[in-house]
């Protein structure tokens, strides 16, 4: 018997880099140090960018094997380069902190670098998705167990897959695995049930964007099925609506999801308290800051490293550089040109979704789903667009061979016999 091992690709390692920091945060910070999960974003970012720094160093060391393909680079890379250049120059012009300019620039440059790196077909082709799906299920199960342990010692902990990025990646992989099932075998049905159980276990910690994504993912799945099995589509739609009604009726009123739903029902955009009101307060504060900079500031923004002062419900935040609304974050950094960049950002994501939503290749479907997440988070957590590190803009490659699918266990692939193909045509 011969044992085959497929080395990890850059695409696969990127997924692990998204997940590992949240395992660290759950164990070290929530369980050992007993601190709220929301306060450990920075350590997770340091760990994630540390992994990427090692990856880039290895890429430089093995640069002879790196073969970028210019025609496969997403044209949006030019916009990212312009954003980075403008952000640095304008930040220096306004005398922003050099360390903060560097931090904000790294966020953009990582997106740009990864788009270029993933243009090399070998960085995503031959990804072992059977292994990736297995690791993701183990991650989801482990995070639920760790969350339960954290709740024993830390009363503010909740059952979750971690932060926004790890949750998005984890759920996207669970959905991809289920969507690509072709037959109703016992193994496939068991996997679907197990994935549903994992999602239900974390439902109390979902935010509004997670709800939006799950709705969009369901619609995407039904759209893929409607031409082949219309009766099945109708049955699934009715079952999901009934199940959702029962689940939401059973949610505790004090759960995070219940509070967020209540916040939507009682939405008052004139208020400046509560989670949505504080986002509006950020918008007001950023507008005041940019207006104080004059016409140049309104056109070019405050640059990378920009900060401002904002009053939250119970406290003031000084030297604050975050903004939850994507359009506010882009306006802060790039002024009115930021709206142009953001429009192109959204347009590129929509093109990605339209070109890949019907694909039968796992890498492309994961990219499609992450693009859906990115659009959703532009309205709630703008930094997600940078923390997802360019994957929604990547163009996946696959090795075309008769009867082979990325979802199958193709450990016997022959790289010399089967040429690489680009999968960005929605097929």
N, C-alpha and C positions, 0 to 999 in steps of 0.2 A: 504494500500500500504506500502510495506517495502522498506526502503532506505538502500542500501548497500554502505559501504565505504571500499575501499581496501587501507591499509597502504602503504606508499611508501617503495620500496626496496632500498637497497644500490645502485644497478645499476641505478635506476631512479633518486635517489638523486645526484649521480655523474653527470648525464646529466645536472641537474639544476645548479650544482656547476660550470660546464663549461660555462653556459650561463649567469648567474647572474653578474659576474664581468664586462662583456662587457656592460650590461645595466647601471651599475654604472659609468663606464668610459665614456659612451656616454653622460649621464646626467651631471655628476659632472665636468668632465675634458673638454669635447668638447663643451658643451653648456654653462656651468657656467663659467669655467676658460678660455675657448676659446683657448685651446692648441691642437696641432696636435695629432691625435690618436696614432701615432707611438711612441710617447714619454711617454705613460702611461702603458707600458707593466709591469713594476715592481709593481705598485699598484694593477693591476689585479692579478698578481701572489700572492701577499700577501693575497688578499681576497680569492683566490682559496685555497691556502694552509691553510688559517685560517679555512675555512669550513672543510677541511679534518682533521685538528687537532681536531676540535670539534667531528667529526665523529669517529676518533680513540679513543678519550677520552670516548665517549659513548660506544664504542665497549668494552673497558676495563671494564667499569662499568657493562655492561651486558654480560661479557665474558662467562657465563654459557650457554648462548643461541647461542654462536658461535661454529659451528661444521664444521671445515675445513675438506675437503675430499682429502687426499693425492693423490689418483689416478687421481683426476681431476685437480691437480695443473700442469700448463704447465711446462714441464722440463726446459724451458728457465729460470725459476726462479733461478736455480743453477748458470747460467751465470750471472744473475743480482747480485746475492750475491757476486760472485767473482769480478765483476766489482766494486762494492761498497768497498769491502775490499782492492783491489789493489789501487783504487783511493785515499782512505784515507791514506794508508801506504806510497805510493809514494809521495803524497802531503806533508805529514809530513817530509819525507826524504829530499825533496827539500826546505823545510822551507817556504811553501806557507802560506798565511794568513789563520789562523784557522777559521775565520768567512766564508771565501770563500770556504774552504774545507767543512764546514758544509752545505753551500747552495748547492754546487754541489752534495754532498752526499744525501741530502734530495730528489733531483730530481730522483736519481736512486732508493732510498729506497721506495719512494712512489709507483713507478712502481712495485717493488717487493711486497710490502705490499698488494697492490690492487689485484695482481694476486693471492695471498694466500687467501685474504678475499673473493674474488669471487669464490673460490673453494667450499665455503659453498653454496649448492644449494638454500638455502632460501634467499641468497643475490641478486639473479636475477630472480628466479622463481616467478610467480604471479605478475610480473610487469604489471601495468595497462597501456598498450600502447595506448589505446584510450585516456586516460588522457594525456599521454606523447605527443602524436601527436598533441592534441589540444593546449597544452601549447607551443609546438614548433611553431605552426602556429601563435599563439598570440605573441610569442617572435619575430618571423620574421617580422610580420606586425608592431609591436611596434618599432623595430629597424629602419625600413624604415621611419616611421613617425618621430622618434627622429632624424634620419639622416637629414631629410628635415629641421627640426627646427635648427639643428646644422649648416647647410649650410647657413641659414639666418644670423647667428651671427658669424660664423667662416668660412672664405673663403676657408680654407684648408680641410674642412670636405667633405666626399663623402658618398653616399648612400651605406651602407654595412650592413652585419650581425655582424660586429665587427671584432675582430682579427682572426688570423689563426685557433685557436682552436674552438672558438664559430661558425665560419663559417663552419668548417668541420663537427661539430656535428649537426648544424642546417640543412645543406644540406643533410647529411646522413639520418637524420630522415625524411625529405621531400621525398627523393628517396625511402627509405624503405616503407613508407606508400603507395606510388604509385605502387611500384613493387609488393607488396603483394595483390593488388586488384585482385579479382577473377572474378568479373562480371562488365559489363558496365552499371551500374545503374546511374540514374541522379545524385545522391549524390556523387558517385565515380568520374564521369566525371567533376563535379563541383570542387571537391577537386584537381583533376589533373590540371585543368585550373587555379585554384587559386595558386597552388604551382608553376606552370610555370610563372605566373605573378610575384610572389615574386622573383623568380630567375632572370627574365628579368630586374626587377627594380634595381638589384644590379650588373648587368653584367659589368658596367663600372669600378667597383672596383675589379674585379677578377684579380687574379695573374696567373702565368703560371701553378702552381700546381692545381688551381681550374679548369682550362681548361682541364688539364690532367685527373683529377678525373671525370669530367662530361663526357668526352669521354669514360673512362673506365666503368663508371656506365651505359652508354648507351649500350656499347658492352655486359656488363654483362646481362642487361635486354633482349637484343636481343637473346643472347645465351640461356637464360632461356625459351624464347618463340619459338625458331626456330623449335623445335621438335613437337610443338603443332599447331602453326599457322604460317607456312612459308610465306604465302601471306601477313599476317599482318606485319611480320618482314620486308619484302621488302618495303611495303608501309611506315612504320615508318622510315626506314633508308633513303629513298628518301626524305621524308618530312623534316627530321631533317637536312639533307645536304642542301636542298634549304633554309630552315629557317635560318640556320647558315650563309649561304652566304649573305642573305639579312641583317641580324642583324649586321654582322661584317662590311658590306659596309656602314651601317648607323652610325657606332660608330664615335664620334668626334675624331679628330686626337690628341687632347690634353688629352683625357681620359687616365686613368692609364693602362687600358687593351691595348689600341692602342700603347702606348709607350712600353709596355712589348713585344707585338708582333713584333714591329719594332726592339726591341733589339735582338730578336732571328734572325730576317732576316739579321741584320747587325752584327752578332756575330763575334767577333775578340778576340780569347783567348789570344793573345799576348798583348792586351791592359790591362791597370790597372786602367781604369776609367769607370764610369758607374756602374750599379748594378752588372752585371756579372763580369766586370773587377775588382771590389772591392772584390768579392769573390775569384778571382784568387790571388789578393794581400794578402788576408788572408792566403791562402794556402802557398804562398811563405814565409810569415812571420813566420808561424807555423813551416815550414820545417827548417828555419834558427834557430829558438829557440831550436827545438829538436836536431838538429845537434850540437849545442853548448853544449848540456848536455852530449854528448859522447855516447858510446855504451849502457850504462845503460838507458839513456834517450830514445834512439832510440827503445829499446826493451820494456820498461815499460812506456814511456811517461813522462809528467810533472806532472801527478796526478791531483786530484781534487784541485780546487783553483788556477790552473795555469792561467797565463795571459801573454800577449805579446804586442808588439808595431807594429802598422800597419798604412800605409799611405793610406787614402782614397782619393777620387777625389779632395776634397777641404780642407781636414784637416787631421791631424794626430790623431790617437787614441792611447792613452797611457793606460797601465794597463788594456788592453782589454781581456776579457775572452770568448767572443762569437766566433763562426765560423759557417757560413751559410751552407757550405757543410758538410753533415753528416760524411763523411770519414775524413775530416780535424778535426772536433770536436773530433772524437774518437781517431785520431792519437795524438792530443794535450794531451788528458787526459791519454791515455793508450798505446801510442807508437805503435809498430808493432803488439802487442797483440790486439790493438784496431781494427785492420782490421779483426782479427779472430772473435772478439765480434760482429762487424758490420755484417760480413758474416752470423753468426748464427742468428743475429737479423732479417736480411732480409729473411733468410731461414724459420724462424719461422713464419714470416708474410705471406710468400707465402703458407706455409702449411695451415695456418688459412684460407686464401682465397680459396684455393682448396677444403678444407673440408666444407666450409659453403656457397659457392656462390649459391648453388641450394636450400638452406634451405627455409622452409616456416614459420620459426619462427623469429619474429621481432628482438629479442635480438641478435640472431646469425647473422642476416643480417646486423644489425648496426655494430657489431664487424667486420664483413667482410669488410664493406665499410670504417671503420676507419683504417683498415689494409692497404687498398688501399691508403688512404690519407697519412699514415705513410711512405709508400714506396716512394710516390711522394715527400714528404717534405724532405726526406733524401738528395735529390739533390738540395734543395733550402733553407731549414730552419731546420737545424739539431735538434735544441732544441725542435721542435714540438714532436719529439719522446718521450721526457720526459714529456712535458706538457700535453700530452694526457693520461698520468697517468696510463698506463698499460691496458687500455680497449682492445686494439687489441690483447693482449695475453690472455684475459680471456676466459673461457669456460662457455657459458651460460647454464642455466638449465631451464627446463620447467616442468609443471605438466601435465602428459599425461592423457587425458580423452577422451572418444569417442566424435568425432565431434567438438572438441574444438581447437581453434587456438589462439595464442597470440594476433592476430590482432582483435579478436572478443571481445565483452564486456562480460567478464566472471566473473562478480562480485559475482556470486553465487557459486564460487568454494568451494569445501570442502577439506580442507587440510588433513583430516584424511582418506578420501576415496581414494584419488588419489595420488600415490607415485610420488616422484620427479624423473625425468629422466635427463640425460645429453644429450645435443644436440650439439655434435661436430663431427657428422658423415656425415654431408652434406645432411641430409634427411629433 
